[in-house]
Structures are given as structure tokens and as C-alpha cells.
Amino acid sequence: MEFQNSFYIIEHDNKLEIMSHEKLMAMDKNTYQLIQNFQNHSEAVTEMLRLVHEGQSALHDRIDKFL
């Protein structure tokens, strides 16, 4: 994989973000958690959408338990 052109999903300030390699390398390594890296932006967006939908489903399940 060519890391200079890759994109990453990270957790930063309690939210998911997509970062380019260049921007990620400029960040303090203690301020984020790396989730996964991808060869292109499209793959990162697709996976982030999946993660968000998965999180929403889990939240709906938790809410349904209280109703």
C-alpha cells in the first residue's frame, strides 16, 4: 500500500473522522485512535458509513429495551 496516498478512519474527540495520510502525520499521536486505513477516499467513506449505520442500529436496540 502506498501510504502517502492512503486515507484513515480515526476516532478523535469522541467522533469518527476520515483523514489523509498527510493530515494524520501532522496530528499528535496521543490525540486519536486509528481504526483502519484504506487505499483511497471512496473505500474509507464506504466503511465509515457502515460503521455509522452499525452504531445507529446498536443505539436503536438499546433505546428499544427501555421503551
N, C-alpha and C positions, 0 to 999 in steps of 0.2 A: 504494500500500500504506500502511496506517495503522500506522506503526512502533510507536506506543505499545502496540498490542495484538498485536505480532508476536513470534515465537519464533525463536531462533537455534540452530544446531548449531555448537559451537565445539570446538577442541582445547585443553585446559587440563590441565597437569600430565601430559602424555602419554596423555590419555584423552578420549574424546568426551563432551560434555555438552550438554544442552538447557537454554537459558537464556531467561527472559522478557526483554523489552526493558529493563524497569526494573532487573533484576539485572545485565544486561550493562553498562548505563551506569554502574553503581556499581563495576565492576571496573577495575583498572589495564589500560589498552590494551596494555601491553607484556607481559602475562602470558597471553595467549591468542591463538589464530589463529582467525579467523572462517571457517567452512566455507560456511555458507549460511543465508539467513533464509527464514521461512515465514509465511503469513498466520495460521495457527493451530497450536495444540499438536499436534493429530492429524497434520497434514502433517509436522511436524518428527519426530514419533515414527516414522512410516512410513519416512521417509528414513533415520533413524538405524538402524532395524532393517535396512534394505537395506545400509547401509554396514558394519554389524557382520557380517552374513552374507557379504558380499563379502570382508571381511578374514579371516573364518574359512576360506573356500574357498581363498584365497591361501595361508594358513598350512598348510592340509592338503596343498596341492600341493607346497609347499616340504618338508614332512616326508616325503611320499611319495618325493621324489627321494633322500633319504638312506637309505631302507629297502630 
